[in-house]
Amino acid sequence: MDYHWKNVKPYIILNCASSADGKIALPNRKKIELSNTEDFERVHNLRAKCDAIIVGINTVIEDNPNLTVNEKYASGPNPIRIILDTNYRTPQNSKILNGESETIIIIGDKTVDRKLPNVKTFRCGKEEINIENLLQYLNQLNINNILVEGGETVIWSFLEKKLFNELNIFISSVIVGGKETPSIAGGKGFLDRKKILNLELNKFKQIGDGILLTYSKSNN
């Protein structure tokens, strides 16, 4: 799979999988596999092409992901794991502490640091992580290509500030339902019709029994 990075530092790809009704988990917030085998191959190839991968602490707590390249689906170097964890709630049994890839936990300016294995920390923001300052920091580390895999709060923070180059959504052929079920973009949402984020659909592709939609920001 060939990816052509634009001359932007860093180049940011938001990636997620959802049900046909836009849900990313079960109503009780438990993880559900929405990607099929073909999409897992796409995602892991994408991980191998990126310098870093970003997720929020809720994803770490609820899903306990490894955030590395699974040899079952792809080959290549593991990305640097960036965890947005303002209050430093990372559990001691988290897979991200396994030392398989460099890991940086982004914490609040006044948060008490902890001694966790195989990680370093960076302070960036008060009540919540300052995404703009974080990207400046990552740029200083020569991190040029970033994959943001969520969850809903993190995806929203990048969408709200329009800090992305691509938005990839794999749509699974299932319905989950539920008024409180986590969706692609959480947060407070756009409360004014004039301020909503307009996207440009660049391409779509059937992947097994699902479909991949690739968007960029619209100039309109």
C-alpha positions as CSV (number, residue, x, y, z in Angstrom):
1,M,0.0,0.0,0.0
2,D,1.6,3.3,-1.1
3,Y,1.1,6.5,0.9
4,H,2.2,9.9,-0.4
5,W,2.8,12.4,2.3
6,K,2.2,16.1,1.6
7,N,4.8,18.7,2.5
8,V,3.2,19.4,5.8
9,K,4.8,19.0,9.3
10,P,3.3,17.1,10.8
11,Y,0.9,15.4,8.4
12,I,-2.0,14.2,10.4
13,I,-4.4,11.3,9.6
14,L,-7.5,10.7,11.7
15,N,-8.6,7.1,11.4
16,C,-11.5,5.3,12.9
17,A,-14.0,2.5,12.3
18,S,-17.7,2.9,12.9
19,S,-21.0,1.1,12.5
20,A,-23.3,2.1,9.8
21,D,-25.0,4.5,12.3
22,G,-21.7,6.1,13.3
23,K,-21.0,4.2,16.6
24,I,-17.5,3.1,17.7
25,A,-18.3,0.9,20.7
26,L,-21.3,-0.8,22.4
27,P,-23.7,1.3,24.5
28,N,-21.9,0.2,27.6
29,R,-18.6,1.5,26.0
30,K,-17.2,-2.0,25.6
31,K,-15.0,-2.4,22.6
32,I,-16.5,-4.0,19.5
33,E,-14.5,-5.1,16.4
34,L,-15.8,-3.1,13.5
35,S,-12.9,-3.5,11.1
36,N,-12.7,-6.6,8.9
37,T,-9.5,-8.4,8.1
38,E,-8.9,-6.3,5.0
39,D,-9.3,-3.1,7.0
40,F,-7.0,-4.3,9.8
41,E,-4.3,-4.8,7.1
42,R,-4.9,-1.3,5.9
43,V,-4.6,0.2,9.4
44,H,-1.5,-1.8,10.3
45,N,0.2,-0.8,7.1
46,L,-0.7,2.8,7.9
47,R,0.8,2.4,11.4
48,A,4.0,1.1,9.8
49,K,4.2,4.2,7.6
50,C,3.6,6.7,10.4
51,D,6.2,8.1,12.8
52,A,3.7,8.3,15.7
53,I,0.3,7.1,16.8
54,I,-2.0,9.1,19.2
55,V,-4.8,7.9,21.4
56,G,-6.5,9.2,24.5
57,I,-6.3,7.7,28.0
58,N,-9.9,6.4,27.8
59,T,-8.9,4.2,24.9
60,V,-5.9,2.8,26.9
61,I,-8.2,2.1,30.0
62,E,-11.1,0.7,28.1
63,D,-9.4,-1.3,25.3
64,N,-5.8,-1.7,26.6
65,P,-4.3,-1.7,23.0
66,N,-0.8,-2.4,22.1
67,L,-0.6,0.3,19.4
68,T,2.1,-1.5,17.5
69,V,2.3,-3.1,14.0
70,N,0.9,-6.6,14.1
71,E,3.0,-8.9,12.0
72,K,-0.2,-10.8,11.1
73,Y,-1.4,-7.9,9.0
74,A,1.7,-5.9,8.1
75,S,5.5,-5.5,8.5
76,G,7.4,-2.4,9.4
77,P,8.7,-0.3,12.4
78,N,6.4,0.4,15.3
79,P,5.3,4.0,15.6
80,I,6.0,6.1,18.7
81,R,3.0,5.8,21.0
82,I,1.6,9.1,22.2
83,I,-1.0,8.9,25.0
84,L,-3.0,12.0,25.9
85,D,-3.5,11.6,29.7
86,T,-4.0,14.9,31.4
87,N,-4.3,13.5,34.9
88,Y,-1.9,10.6,34.4
89,R,-4.4,7.8,34.9
90,T,-2.4,5.2,32.8
91,P,-2.9,1.8,34.6
92,Q,0.3,-0.1,35.5
93,N,-0.8,-3.2,33.6
94,S,-1.2,-1.2,30.3
95,K,0.3,-2.9,27.2
96,I,1.7,0.5,26.2
97,L,4.2,0.0,29.1
98,N,5.7,-3.2,27.5
99,G,8.7,-1.5,26.0
100,E,7.9,-2.7,22.5
101,S,8.0,0.9,21.2
102,E,8.9,4.3,22.4
103,T,6.1,5.7,24.4
104,I,5.4,9.3,25.5
105,I,2.6,10.1,27.9
106,I,1.3,13.7,27.6
107,I,0.2,15.0,31.0
108,G,-1.1,18.3,32.5
109,D,1.1,21.1,33.6
110,K,0.4,20.6,37.2
111,T,-0.2,16.8,37.2
112,V,1.9,14.7,39.6
113,D,4.4,12.6,37.7
114,R,4.6,8.9,38.3
115,K,7.2,6.3,38.0
116,L,6.0,4.0,35.2
117,P,8.3,1.7,33.2
118,N,9.4,2.3,29.6
119,V,7.8,5.8,29.2
120,K,8.7,9.4,29.3
121,T,6.3,12.2,30.0
122,F,5.7,15.7,28.6
123,R,3.6,18.4,30.2
124,C,1.3,20.2,27.8
125,G,-1.8,22.0,29.0
126,K,-3.8,22.7,32.1
127,E,-7.3,21.4,32.2
128,E,-6.8,19.5,29.0
129,I,-4.0,18.8,26.6
130,N,-3.1,21.7,24.3
131,I,-3.1,20.0,20.9
132,E,-1.4,22.9,19.1
133,N,1.5,22.9,21.5
134,L,1.7,19.2,21.4
135,L,2.1,19.2,17.6
136,Q,4.9,21.8,18.0
137,Y,6.6,19.5,20.4
138,L,6.3,16.4,18.2
139,N,7.6,18.5,15.2
140,Q,10.7,19.2,17.3
141,L,11.1,15.5,17.7
142,N,11.1,15.2,13.8
143,I,7.8,13.4,13.9
144,N,6.4,14.2,10.5
145,N,3.5,11.7,10.0
146,I,1.0,11.2,12.8
147,L,-1.9,8.6,12.9
148,V,-4.7,9.6,15.3
149,E,-6.8,6.6,16.3
150,G,-9.0,8.1,18.9
151,G,-11.2,7.6,20.8
152,E,-14.1,10.0,20.4
153,T,-12.8,12.8,22.6
154,V,-9.4,12.9,20.9
155,I,-10.9,12.7,17.4
156,W,-13.2,15.5,18.3
157,S,-10.3,17.7,19.6
158,F,-8.5,17.4,16.2
159,L,-11.7,17.9,14.2
160,E,-12.8,20.9,16.3
161,K,-9.5,22.7,15.7
162,K,-9.3,21.5,12.1
163,L,-5.9,20.0,12.8
164,F,-5.8,17.2,10.3
165,N,-5.0,16.5,6.7
166,E,-7.0,13.3,6.2
167,L,-10.0,11.7,7.9
168,N,-10.4,8.0,7.2
169,I,-13.6,6.3,8.3
170,F,-14.2,2.6,7.7
171,I,-17.9,1.9,7.8
172,S,-18.9,-1.5,9.0
173,S,-22.1,-3.2,7.8
174,V,-23.7,-3.3,11.3
175,I,-26.0,-1.2,13.4
176,V,-25.3,-0.7,17.1
177,G,-27.8,2.0,18.2
178,G,-28.2,3.7,21.6
179,K,-28.6,7.4,22.4
180,E,-25.5,7.4,24.7
181,T,-23.3,5.1,22.6
182,P,-19.9,6.5,21.8
183,S,-19.7,7.9,18.2
184,I,-16.9,9.0,15.9
185,A,-16.7,12.5,17.3
186,G,-17.5,13.2,21.0
187,G,-17.0,16.5,22.8
188,K,-19.5,19.2,22.9
189,G,-20.1,19.3,19.2
190,F,-20.6,22.4,17.0
191,L,-23.5,24.4,18.4
192,D,-23.8,26.8,15.5
193,R,-24.7,25.7,11.9
194,K,-22.3,28.3,10.5
195,K,-19.4,26.8,12.5
196,I,-19.8,23.1,11.6
197,L,-16.9,21.4,9.9
198,N,-17.3,20.9,6.2
199,L,-15.5,18.0,4.6
200,E,-14.5,17.1,1.0
201,L,-14.9,13.5,0.0
202,N,-11.7,12.6,-1.8
203,K,-12.4,8.9,-2.4
204,F,-14.4,5.9,-1.3
205,K,-13.5,2.2,-1.6
206,Q,-15.2,-1.0,-0.8
207,I,-13.1,-3.1,1.6
208,G,-14.6,-6.6,2.1
209,D,-18.1,-6.1,3.5
210,G,-17.4,-2.5,4.5
211,I,-16.5,0.8,2.8
212,L,-13.7,3.2,3.4
213,L,-14.4,7.0,3.1
214,T,-11.5,9.4,2.9
215,Y,-12.1,13.0,3.5
216,S,-10.1,16.2,3.7
217,K,-11.1,19.7,5.0
218,S,-13.3,21.5,2.6
219,N,-12.3,25.0,1.3
220,N,-15.9,26.1,1.4
